[in-house]
Amino acid sequence: MMQAIEEPVPHDSPRERILAAARKIFLDGPPEQATMDAVAHQAGMSKKTIYREFKSQVELLAALLI
């Protein structure tokens, strides 16, 4: 029996790192602390990179909820 070959999932992609950082911030503290600056700092990348992946904080939050 042949097994299907799975495509590798880029766990270290910028988008995944951003989502992981945002998830941690949203779960660990009050919503007021969930700024794009805080997400960038937690993810270890620039705010410019965050905005390249997500156009707004609302878009980032929506991606977390989906």
Backbone as a printed PyTorch tensor [residue, N CA C, xyz], in Angstrom:
tensor([[[  0.8470,  -1.1830,   0.0000],
         [  0.0000,   0.0000,   0.0000],
         [  0.8880,   1.2400,   0.0000]],

        [[  0.6110,   2.1640,  -0.8710],
         [  1.4170,   3.3800,  -0.9740],
         [  0.8420,   4.4690,  -0.0820]],

        [[  1.7380,   5.2120,   0.5220],
         [  1.3050,   6.3400,   1.3440],
         [  1.3720,   7.6120,   0.5150]],

        [[  0.4390,   8.4990,   0.7630],
         [  0.4620,   9.7920,   0.0850],
         [  1.6190,  10.6220,   0.6260]],

        [[  2.2670,  11.3160,  -0.2670],
         [  3.3640,  12.1960,   0.1430],
         [  2.7640,  13.5340,   0.5340]],

        [[  3.0700,  13.9540,   1.7430],
         [  2.5460,  15.2280,   2.2340],
         [  3.4960,  16.3540,   1.8890]],

        [[  2.9280,  17.4730,   1.5270],
         [  3.7300,  18.6720,   1.2940],
         [  4.2450,  19.1630,   2.6390]],

        [[  5.4970,  19.5820,   2.6980],
         [  6.0030,  20.1120,   3.9680],
         [  5.2750,  21.3890,   4.3620]],

        [[  4.9570,  21.4960,   5.6200],
         [  4.2890,  22.6910,   6.1350],
         [  5.3610,  23.6460,   6.6450]],

        [[  5.3840,  24.8700,   6.1380],
         [  6.4250,  25.8160,   6.5550],
         [  6.1490,  26.3970,   7.9420]],

        [[  6.4660,  25.6350,   8.9730],
         [  6.1890,  26.0780,  10.3430],
         [  6.9720,  27.3290,  10.7170]],

        [[  8.0720,  27.5340,  10.0460],
         [  8.8860,  28.6960,  10.3700],
         [  8.6660,  29.8460,   9.3950]],

        [[  7.5990,  29.7830,   8.6250],
         [  7.3230,  30.8780,   7.7020],
         [  7.0030,  32.1340,   8.5090]],

        [[  7.2490,  33.2950,   7.9330],
         [  6.9330,  34.5300,   8.6620],
         [  5.4840,  34.5690,   9.1440]],

        [[  4.5630,  34.1420,   8.3150],
         [  3.1470,  34.1660,   8.6890],
         [  2.8910,  33.2930,   9.9170]],

        [[  3.4590,  32.0950,   9.9430],
         [  3.2730,  31.1950,  11.0830],
         [  3.9130,  31.7590,  12.3450]],

        [[  5.0890,  32.3650,  12.2190],
         [  5.7470,  32.9730,  13.3780],
         [  4.9200,  34.1290,  13.9250]],

        [[  4.3450,  34.9240,  13.0290],
         [  3.5140,  36.0590,  13.4410],
         [  2.2670,  35.5560,  14.1630]],

        [[  1.6140,  34.5670,  13.5870],
         [  0.3980,  34.0320,  14.2070],
         [  0.6940,  33.4180,  15.5730]],

        [[  1.8020,  32.7200,  15.6890],
         [  2.1710,  32.1340,  16.9810],
         [  2.4380,  33.2230,  18.0140]],

        [[  3.1290,  34.2750,  17.6050],
         [  3.4240,  35.3850,  18.5170],
         [  2.1410,  36.0910,  18.9380]],

        [[  1.2640,  36.3590,  17.9790],
         [  0.0070,  37.0440,  18.2830],
         [ -0.8620,  36.1940,  19.2050]],

        [[ -0.9150,  34.9010,  18.9400],
         [ -1.7080,  33.9930,  19.7820],
         [ -1.2130,  34.0480,  21.2280]],

        [[  0.0970,  34.0060,  21.4070],
         [  0.6770,  34.0520,  22.7540],
         [  0.3220,  35.3630,  23.4500]],

        [[  0.4410,  36.4730,  22.7430],
         [  0.1450,  37.7810,  23.3350],
         [ -1.3340,  37.8880,  23.7000]],

        [[ -2.2140,  37.4690,  22.7980],
         [ -3.6530,  37.5500,  23.0680],
         [ -4.0550,  36.6620,  24.2380]],

        [[ -3.4050,  35.5130,  24.3900],
         [ -3.7680,  34.5910,  25.4660],
         [ -3.1390,  34.9510,  26.8030]],

        [[ -1.9750,  35.5900,  26.7750],
         [ -1.2360,  35.8550,  28.0150],
         [ -1.5580,  37.1740,  28.7000]],

        [[ -2.1660,  38.1010,  28.0050],
         [ -2.3620,  39.4000,  28.6320],
         [ -3.6470,  40.0680,  28.2010]],

        [[ -3.8460,  41.2720,  28.6880],
         [ -5.0490,  42.0180,  28.3080],
         [ -4.9750,  42.4430,  26.8370]],

        [[ -6.1160,  42.6220,  26.2010],
         [ -6.1490,  42.9870,  24.7880],
         [ -5.3570,  44.2540,  24.4500]],

        [[ -5.2660,  45.1730,  25.4050],
         [ -4.5520,  46.4240,  25.1430],
         [ -3.0730,  46.1820,  24.8430]],

        [[ -2.5440,  45.0640,  25.3120],
         [ -1.1290,  44.7620,  25.0830],
         [ -0.8800,  44.1080,  23.7300]],

        [[ -1.9330,  43.7660,  23.0200],
         [ -1.8000,  43.0750,  21.7410],
         [ -1.6260,  44.0710,  20.5990]],

        [[ -0.5360,  44.8170,  20.6580],
         [ -0.2400,  45.7890,  19.6060],
         [  0.6110,  45.1350,  18.5240]],

        [[  0.6660,  45.7700,  17.3700],
         [  1.5160,  45.2640,  16.2970],
         [  2.9860,  45.3270,  16.7160]],

        [[  3.3510,  46.3320,  17.4980],
         [  4.7240,  46.4100,  18.0190],
         [  5.0310,  45.1970,  18.8950]],

        [[  4.0940,  44.8420,  19.7620],
         [  4.2930,  43.7010,  20.6560],
         [  4.3990,  42.3960,  19.8690]],

        [[  3.5730,  42.2540,  18.8460],
         [  3.6240,  41.0490,  18.0100],
         [  4.9660,  40.9710,  17.2880]],

        [[  5.4100,  42.0870,  16.7440],
         [  6.7010,  42.1160,  16.0490],
         [  7.8290,  41.7320,  16.9960]],

        [[  7.8030,  42.2870,  18.1830],
         [  8.8400,  41.9790,  19.1750],
         [  8.8100,  40.4990,  19.5470]],

        [[  7.6310,  39.9760,  19.8210],
         [  7.4780,  38.5690,  20.2060],
         [  7.9280,  37.6380,  19.0780]],

        [[  7.6340,  38.0100,  17.8340],
         [  7.9930,  37.1770,  16.6840],
         [  9.4550,  37.3330,  16.2890]],

        [[ 10.1100,  38.3710,  16.8230],
         [ 11.5110,  38.6050,  16.4910],
         [ 11.7000,  39.1320,  15.0880]],

        [[ 10.7790,  39.9840,  14.6630],
         [ 10.8770,  40.5630,  13.3230],
         [ 10.3900,  42.0010,  13.3540]],

        [[ 10.5680,  42.6860,  12.2500],
         [ 10.1850,  44.0940,  12.2000],
         [  8.6780,  44.2420,  12.0080]],

        [[  8.1930,  45.4060,  12.3890],
         [  6.7720,  45.7030,  12.2000],
         [  6.4430,  45.7400,  10.7030]],

        [[  7.4070,  46.1390,   9.8990],
         [  7.2160,  46.1660,   8.4440],
         [  6.8930,  44.7580,   7.9260]],

        [[  7.5840,  43.7580,   8.4610],
         [  7.3210,  42.3750,   8.0590],
         [  5.9220,  41.9460,   8.4810]],

        [[  5.5030,  42.3710,   9.6600],
         [  4.1520,  42.0500,  10.1320],
         [  3.1180,  42.6230,   9.1600]],

        [[  3.3090,  43.8820,   8.7820],
         [  2.3490,  44.5330,   7.8870],
         [  2.4210,  43.9980,   6.4600]],

        [[  3.5170,  43.3620,   6.0860],
         [  3.5910,  42.7190,   4.7780],
         [  2.6470,  41.5180,   4.7280]],

        [[  2.5270,  40.8300,   5.8460],
         [  1.6670,  39.6410,   5.9220],
         [  0.2170,  39.9800,   6.2600]],

        [[  0.0320,  40.9670,   7.1170],
         [ -1.3070,  41.3580,   7.5790],
         [ -1.4350,  42.8700,   7.4570]],

        [[ -2.4290,  43.3240,   6.7460],
         [ -2.5810,  44.7600,   6.4690],
         [ -3.0190,  45.5640,   7.6850]],

        [[ -3.5920,  44.8920,   8.6820],
         [ -4.0540,  45.6070,   9.8730],
         [ -4.1170,  44.6480,  11.0560]],

        [[ -4.2910,  45.2240,  12.2270],
         [ -4.4370,  44.4230,  13.4410],
         [ -5.7260,  43.6000,  13.3700]],

        [[ -6.7510,  44.1600,  12.7700],
         [ -8.0260,  43.4510,  12.6160],
         [ -7.8390,  42.2200,  11.7260]],

        [[ -7.0830,  42.3780,  10.6400],
         [ -6.8200,  41.2460,   9.7470],
         [ -6.0340,  40.1480,  10.4720]],

        [[ -5.0870,  40.5470,  11.2890],
         [ -4.3110,  39.5860,  12.0740],
         [ -5.2130,  38.8490,  13.0620]],

        [[ -6.0580,  39.5680,  13.7560],
         [ -6.9860,  38.9500,  14.7050],
         [ -7.9400,  37.9950,  13.9860]],

        [[ -8.4230,  38.3960,  12.8180],
         [ -9.3200,  37.5320,  12.0460],
         [ -8.6190,  36.2300,  11.6590]],

        [[ -7.3490,  36.3150,  11.2990],
         [ -6.5920,  35.1090,  10.9410],
         [ -6.4420,  34.1790,  12.1420]],

        [[ -6.3400,  34.7390,  13.3280],
         [ -6.2530,  33.9160,  14.5380],
         [ -7.5680,  33.1930,  14.8150]],

        [[ -8.6680,  33.8280,  14.4820],
         [ -9.9860,  33.2690,  14.7860],
         [-10.4490,  32.2320,  13.7710]],

        [[ -9.8340,  32.2270,  12.6180],
         [-10.2500,  31.2910,  11.5550],
         [ -9.5530,  29.9630,  11.7180]]])
